[in-house]
């Protein structure tokens, strides 16, 4: 059975070992807000798989020479990008739905033989007797 990535299952010593860090480092990252584990009864920290992955990313950035404040800012920007991507996906779906609705409801008007506007169904042409005088007046996009 695979563990859920957000389920807090690891105590601090296990999370530290999985991330290749000292438990005190995890406490410091918690105080700085870099990784905020959930709390079990008695205020004990519980880390999830996602938390351990985040700790590993922090360690890689730190070993590359990025300061803790820099790491914090990078993580904030990554979260912002993720939120913006999710919002963009929502807006694209909404846009597509609106386009489909507009296309279904669009009307085409032509001039009838008497000179008045005649509604035509989408994809239809005026009857043969109206063809010679039919002119499209309005076609919303």
PASENU-352449 format. One line per 3 residues: number of its first residue (from 0); their letters; for each residue x, y, z of C-alpha. Coordinates in steps of 0.001 Angstrom, whole numbers, always signed. Layout:
N
NUM	a	X Y Z ~ ...
This chain:
141
0	xxx	+0 +0 +0 ~ +1489 +3331 -1074 ~ +1572 +6181 +1421
3	xxx	-326 +9351 +683 ~ +2166 +12138 -10 ~ +485 +14635 +2372
6	xxx	-231 +12222 +5208 ~ +1925 +13095 +8244 ~ +3507 +9783 +9252
9	xxx	+7189 +10405 +10019 ~ +8498 +11552 +13384 ~ +11313 +14090 +13260
12	xxx	+14129 +11547 +13611 ~ +12848 +9427 +10713 ~ +12210 +12476 +8504
15	xxx	+15699 +13781 +9281 ~ +17240 +10438 +8346 ~ +15228 +10224 +5119
18	xxx	+16271 +13763 +4182 ~ +19891 +13205 +5212 ~ +19837 +15948 +7854
21	xxx	+20137 +16385 +11581 ~ +16818 +16694 +13498 ~ +17921 +20096 +14811
24	xxx	+18119 +21329 +11204 ~ +14483 +20304 +10694 ~ +13507 +22244 +13816
27	xxx	+15317 +25311 +12468 ~ +13567 +24997 +9084 ~ +10238 +24732 +10919
30	xxx	+10996 +27948 +12871 ~ +11934 +29722 +9623 ~ +8779 +28493 +7911
33	xxx	+10587 +26577 +5170 ~ +8885 +23301 +6062 ~ +5931 +23308 +8407
36	xxx	+5083 +19787 +9552 ~ +1761 +18960 +11117 ~ +1549 +18484 +14855
39	xxx	+483 +15354 +16671 ~ -996 +15409 +20183 ~ +1661 +16696 +22550
42	xxx	+2962 +19095 +19837 ~ +5239 +16426 +18303 ~ +6113 +17138 +14672
45	xxx	+4875 +14727 +12011 ~ +6328 +14920 +8501 ~ +4761 +13732 +5254
48	xxx	+6463 +12411 +2131 ~ +5977 +15837 +546 ~ +7711 +17451 +3554
51	xxx	+10672 +15079 +3191 ~ +10907 +15891 -538 ~ +10854 +19592 +300
54	xxx	+13632 +19049 +2857 ~ +15729 +17316 +212 ~ +15184 +20233 -2189
57	xxx	+16219 +22671 +542 ~ +19355 +20654 +1193 ~ +20277 +20658 -2515
60	xxx	+19794 +24426 -2758 ~ +21745 +24995 +447 ~ +24635 +22865 -791
63	xxx	+24590 +24899 -4007 ~ +25285 +28028 -1961 ~ +21808 +29521 -1735
66	xxx	+21084 +31222 +1593 ~ +18100 +30202 +3710 ~ +16345 +33495 +2882
69	xxx	+17019 +32804 -801 ~ +15611 +29302 -434 ~ +12522 +30687 +1284
72	xxx	+11975 +33157 -1577 ~ +12525 +30448 -4212 ~ +9927 +28256 -2523
75	xxx	+7447 +31138 -2320 ~ +7902 +31808 -6029 ~ +7506 +28101 -6873
78	xxx	+4244 +28026 -4893 ~ +3074 +31146 -6694 ~ +3898 +29642 -10095
81	xxx	+2024 +26453 -9165 ~ -1029 +28470 -8095 ~ -912 +30527 -11293
84	xxx	-676 +27391 -13437 ~ -3701 +25928 -11674 ~ -5617 +29178 -12206
87	xxx	-4581 +29276 -15867 ~ -5908 +25733 -16348 ~ -9213 +26756 -14733
90	xxx	-9478 +29830 -16955 ~ -8651 +27856 -20099 ~ -11418 +25362 -19296
93	xxx	-13847 +28212 -18594 ~ -12837 +29957 -21818 ~ -13380 +26772 -23823
96	xxx	-16805 +26246 -22238 ~ -17793 +29833 -23036 ~ -16589 +29506 -26626
99	xxx	-18611 +26328 -27064 ~ -21683 +27966 -25565 ~ -21280 +31011 -27787
102	xxx	-20882 +28847 -30857 ~ -24008 +26852 -29986 ~ -26036 +30017 -29441
105	xxx	-24697 +32112 -32308 ~ -27143 +33174 -34944 ~ -26733 +34082 -38563
108	xxx	-29001 +36619 -40177 ~ -29535 +37224 -43887 ~ -31684 +39538 -45966
111	xxx	-34874 +37836 -47097 ~ -36647 +38368 -50400 ~ -38819 +41055 -48840
114	xxx	-35736 +42885 -47546 ~ -36218 +41953 -43889 ~ -33715 +40108 -41750
117	xxx	-34149 +36362 -41687 ~ -32634 +34073 -39032 ~ -30734 +31122 -40479
120	xxx	-29776 +28030 -38534 ~ -26046 +27510 -38185 ~ -24699 +25715 -41258
123	xxx	-27849 +26342 -43330 ~ -28275 +28472 -46410 ~ -31334 +30435 -47440
126	xxx	-33910 +28568 -49553 ~ -33253 +28560 -53292 ~ -35695 +31378 -53992
129	xxx	-33861 +33560 -51443 ~ -30314 +32712 -52584 ~ -29947 +35463 -55150
132	xxx	-30763 +38202 -52647 ~ -29318 +36703 -49468 ~ -26618 +38771 -47815
135	xxx	-25140 +38003 -44417 ~ -25768 +41009 -42204 ~ -24573 +39849 -38803
138	xxx	-22495 +36915 -37662 ~ -21138 +37117 -34080 ~ -17868 +35373 -33323
